[in-house]
Amino acid sequence: MKNRLFIYLFVFAALIALYQFVSTGKMVKDKDAKVATLTSEVTQLQDSVQKLQLKVLDMQYFSLENNDDALVYYEHLNLENPSSYIADKLLETNESRGDNPLIPYEGMQSDFKLNKIKVLNHKWILADFSDGKYWGEVVIRYELNDDLGVEFQLVDHLLYTRSN
């Protein structure tokens, strides 16, 4: 009786060991497949990040922050961030009642106000404007004076037509 009990225990232990061996092998294969999939995803994501970084660098080409030649014009003013200072001064023109004085159109739904501003260099700004329904873009020439006053002059403008 004892011998049979030991044989049953031995067979039971051998079956458990066999089950563990087979399931561990399958688990390792699954984990290896997941690791390979994740590795390829990481490689694709790194490539995407690199492409996006190049695209951002390309988009920043026309930007005052990255134009050392243009920034030299403002060194004597000791401005920490000339681009944001100029953009803030331009946004102050929105505070006037009615349409922004730099926008040569009358608002149709409400008043035209400047929204997004891109300071291109030490002379030009590209901005968009909207009244909530209609929109357009303006090119503005500016001059930053030594007393930190900013003079703006409209160079060109565009109002998009609304299509249904």
C-alpha positions as CSV (number, residue, x, y, z in Angstrom):
1,M,0.0,0.0,0.0
2,K,2.8,2.4,0.9
3,N,4.6,1.5,-2.4
4,R,1.5,2.4,-4.4
5,L,1.1,5.7,-2.5
6,F,4.7,6.6,-3.3
7,I,4.2,5.6,-7.0
8,Y,1.0,7.8,-7.2
9,L,2.8,10.7,-5.5
10,F,5.7,10.3,-7.9
11,V,3.5,10.1,-10.9
12,F,1.5,13.1,-9.7
13,A,4.7,15.1,-9.0
14,A,6.0,14.1,-12.5
15,L,2.8,15.3,-14.1
16,I,2.9,18.6,-12.2
17,A,6.6,19.1,-13.3
18,L,5.7,18.2,-16.9
19,Y,2.8,20.7,-16.8
20,Q,5.1,23.4,-15.4
21,F,7.7,22.7,-18.0
22,V,5.2,22.9,-20.9
23,S,3.4,26.0,-19.6
24,T,6.7,27.8,-18.9
25,G,7.8,27.1,-22.4
26,K,4.6,28.6,-23.8
27,M,4.8,31.5,-21.5
28,V,8.4,32.3,-22.6
29,K,7.4,32.1,-26.2
30,D,4.5,34.5,-25.6
31,K,6.7,36.9,-23.7
32,D,9.4,36.8,-26.4
33,A,6.7,37.5,-29.0
34,K,5.4,40.5,-26.9
35,V,9.0,41.7,-26.5
36,A,9.6,41.5,-30.2
37,T,6.4,43.4,-30.9
38,L,7.1,46.1,-28.4
39,T,10.7,46.4,-29.7
40,S,9.4,47.1,-33.2
41,E,6.8,49.6,-31.8
42,V,9.6,51.4,-29.9
43,T,11.7,51.6,-33.1
44,Q,8.8,53.0,-35.0
45,L,8.0,55.5,-32.3
46,Q,11.6,56.6,-32.1
47,D,11.6,57.1,-35.9
48,S,8.4,59.1,-35.6
49,V,9.8,61.3,-32.8
50,Q,12.9,61.9,-34.9
51,K,10.8,62.9,-37.9
52,L,8.7,65.2,-35.7
53,Q,11.8,66.8,-34.2
54,L,13.1,67.6,-37.7
55,K,9.7,69.0,-38.7
56,V,9.6,71.2,-35.6
57,L,13.1,72.4,-36.3
58,D,12.0,73.2,-39.9
59,M,8.9,75.1,-38.6
60,Q,11.1,77.1,-36.2
61,Y,13.3,78.4,-39.0
62,F,11.1,81.5,-39.4
63,S,10.9,82.4,-35.8
64,L,12.5,85.3,-33.9
65,E,13.5,83.1,-31.0
66,N,15.8,81.0,-33.3
67,N,17.1,83.9,-35.5
68,D,20.3,85.1,-33.9
69,D,20.8,87.8,-36.6
70,A,17.4,89.3,-35.8
71,L,17.8,89.0,-32.0
72,V,21.0,91.1,-32.3
73,Y,18.8,94.1,-33.0
74,Y,17.3,93.8,-29.5
75,E,20.3,93.0,-27.4
76,H,20.7,96.6,-26.1
77,L,17.1,96.5,-24.7
78,N,17.8,93.6,-22.3
79,L,14.5,91.9,-23.0
80,E,14.4,88.4,-21.8
81,N,11.9,87.2,-24.5
82,P,11.5,89.9,-27.3
83,S,9.0,87.7,-29.2
84,S,6.5,87.3,-26.4
85,Y,6.9,91.0,-25.5
86,I,6.1,92.0,-29.1
87,A,3.2,89.5,-29.3
88,D,1.8,90.9,-26.0
89,K,2.0,94.5,-27.3
90,L,0.2,93.4,-30.5
91,L,-2.5,91.7,-28.4
92,E,-3.0,94.9,-26.5
93,T,-4.5,96.3,-29.8
94,N,-7.4,93.9,-29.2
95,E,-8.4,95.8,-26.1
96,S,-9.8,98.7,-28.0
97,R,-13.5,98.8,-28.4
98,G,-14.8,97.5,-31.7
99,D,-12.7,95.9,-34.4
100,N,-8.9,95.7,-34.0
101,P,-7.4,98.9,-35.7
102,L,-4.9,96.7,-37.6
103,I,-7.6,94.7,-39.3
104,P,-9.1,96.5,-42.4
105,Y,-12.4,94.7,-42.3
106,E,-15.5,95.3,-40.2
107,G,-16.6,92.2,-38.2
108,M,-19.8,90.6,-39.5
109,Q,-20.8,88.4,-36.5
110,S,-18.9,90.4,-33.9
111,D,-15.6,92.4,-33.7
112,F,-12.6,91.2,-35.5
113,K,-9.8,90.4,-33.1
114,L,-6.3,89.0,-33.5
115,N,-5.9,85.4,-32.3
116,K,-2.6,83.6,-33.1
117,I,0.6,85.6,-33.6
118,K,3.9,84.5,-35.1
119,V,6.8,86.9,-34.8
120,L,8.9,86.0,-37.9
121,N,11.9,88.2,-37.3
122,H,12.9,91.7,-36.2
123,K,10.5,93.4,-38.7
124,W,7.5,91.2,-39.6
125,I,4.6,89.5,-37.8
126,L,2.1,87.0,-39.2
127,A,-1.2,86.9,-37.4
128,D,-4.7,85.5,-37.9
129,F,-7.9,87.2,-36.9
130,S,-11.5,86.1,-36.5
131,D,-15.0,87.4,-35.4
132,G,-16.1,83.9,-34.4
133,K,-17.4,82.9,-37.8
134,Y,-15.2,84.6,-40.4
135,W,-11.4,84.7,-40.3
136,G,-8.4,85.9,-42.1
137,E,-4.7,86.6,-41.8
138,V,-2.5,89.8,-41.8
139,V,1.1,90.6,-42.3
140,I,2.3,93.3,-40.0
141,R,5.5,95.3,-40.0
142,Y,6.6,96.5,-36.6
143,E,9.3,98.6,-35.1
144,L,10.4,98.1,-31.5
145,N,11.7,101.4,-30.2
146,D,14.4,102.0,-27.6
147,D,11.8,103.2,-25.1
148,L,10.1,99.7,-25.6
149,G,7.2,101.2,-27.5
150,V,6.1,99.2,-30.5
151,E,4.7,100.7,-33.7
152,F,2.7,98.4,-36.0
153,Q,1.9,98.9,-39.6
154,L,-0.4,96.7,-41.7
155,V,1.5,95.4,-44.8
156,D,-1.1,93.0,-46.3
157,H,-4.3,91.2,-45.4
158,L,-6.5,88.4,-46.4
159,L,-10.1,87.5,-45.5
160,Y,-11.2,83.9,-46.3
161,T,-14.5,83.4,-48.1
162,R,-16.9,81.1,-46.3
163,S,-17.9,78.1,-48.4
164,N,-20.7,75.7,-47.4
